[in-house]
């Protein structure tokens, strides 16, 4: 009985009085990414939001390369021909790929393996407390036309099988009000010779004072909280 009470108390501490950003904690640094693997998403010629827009679609690419040391990735962003109003614009890694019909709604929510949710808003000074896929939240919105940016992100993976893997997912560009403008799938542009590298995510949750949201798509590290509660139930019985 004492053991069960202690376990339940720990669960409650994580979800109420001393929360971490996501249900499964904060994002962890990805190590042992296959070095130099490159994924590229190229925006289509037809705009999703307004297919008949006489200006055509936003032009651009998002290229993501695994760093040589295997830790995280380097992302290069290039956008142009943006809408003349409705910015600053947002862009994110989304959980699902774009289907053949180009429907950006089908990409679902942001890549969010730690079940963080979109609220509260990402604090860019604490990127580990943000959704893995919230690139503009962590690294800055699209504020110019043309727009270019290059930065490191420690929390996305080029290793299939990890919840933070983005290579079979998509990039979505949004108006400032989150309406989806356009989207594209990532494809493997360059593979690594190290085909047997096993990526790992390291580091414990970093606690902060805000409450973590839930409801975004993607789960990593399984049903950890439920396992703890299940053990508590066994000892109660």
Secondary structure, DSSP 8 states (H G I E B T S, - for coil): -HHHHHHHHHHHIIIIIT-BSSTT-S--EEE---TT-EEEEE--SS-SS-TT-TT---EEEEEEEE-TTSSSEEEEEEEES--SSS-SBEEEEESS---TT--GGGG-SB--TB---S-S---GGGGGGS-TT-HHHHH--B-SSSEEEEEEESS-B-STTSTTB-TTSEEEEE-TT--EEEEEEEEEEE--S-TT---EEE----B-SS------S-B-STTHHHHHHHHHHHHH-
